[in-house]
Amino acid sequence: MAGAAFRNALEGQSLVLARGETTALQVNTGFLCNLSCRHCHLEAGPGRAEVMHRDTMDAVIAAARRFPFRVIDLTGGSLEMVPDIAYLVSALAPLTPRLIVRTNLVGLHDLADDGLLALYRKVGAVVTASLPATNAGQTEAQRGNGVWGKCLAMLRRLNEAGYGRAGSGLELDLVANPPGAYLPAGQAETERRFRQELAGKHGITFDRLFTFANVPMGRYRRWLETSGNSEAYLRLLAERFNPATIPGLMCRTQLSVDWEGRLWDCDFNLAAGLPHGARRTHISELTELPPPGTPIRVGDHCFACTAGSGFTCGGAIAPRTGASHIAETTK
Ligand code: SF4
């Protein structure tokens, strides 16, 4: 995606996308994953070899010592497949008030021993788990056969460990993104529905739910093309461009570092090959955080973050502006 259309959309509203204060570090630990989800913008999967090694982890840990990030957010790929993930989690936890560990639940269920969950509990990491739907059909359409039962089993184990239980201090958040080529429904109503259905049918509780739109890159882009949804979905994203989302975009406050230690404005720019700043920078070279006003690299994939309510790693940004604002195309 070249980015001209998104730049035009910004200019049409006299807007510039530039950094505010950088307070968060997202760490992408690699593209090796136990699942091959249809919506994955990074095309992560079992066939990928990219994974963060200890020398890069040490560079990330050193950066977290230099800069007091308010949030450090570990993602992938599947964290459970990173050989030294416990080392990274243990070292980063004391360096930030909020360490987030992301999981597709199946990886935590199938690949991690009890030690990893015990470590998450011990350091008080926030577990953020992706769960596209509250039923087996939609979940497995996006993530593969047989995953639904494992997701439920892992959510129960997390609850038993105290995660998502009132008063435990252990936060369990869910992330839901649409199984088809349409924008997410309102975050508050989706959270209510998930809460009711997971508690009512399965006795599962959680703290918060975030909704994301699917970003038309990688495997999701290919699915859009092969299913005949591409043109309509791209048009939908552009038509629903919501200028009110711009101040809250995650790229304004977050730096992203990949498995090799290179810096990006966000995980989607990583997928697009648009490095942070004018040149490829390794996190070990970072002597100061980018000052407010630093330009952000953009592409037409940015329409996904700015459509409708918009989204960040922490969910929706702007209130919905009316029912017609979130239109659905075909699945
Ligand atoms: S994809 Fe989203 S987070 Fe990344 S630069 Fe564009 S608007 Fe910002």
Residues whose N, C-alpha, C, O or C-beta is under 5 A from the ligand:
A	BS01	SF4	L249 M250 C251 D265 C266 F268 N269 R297 H301 C302 C305
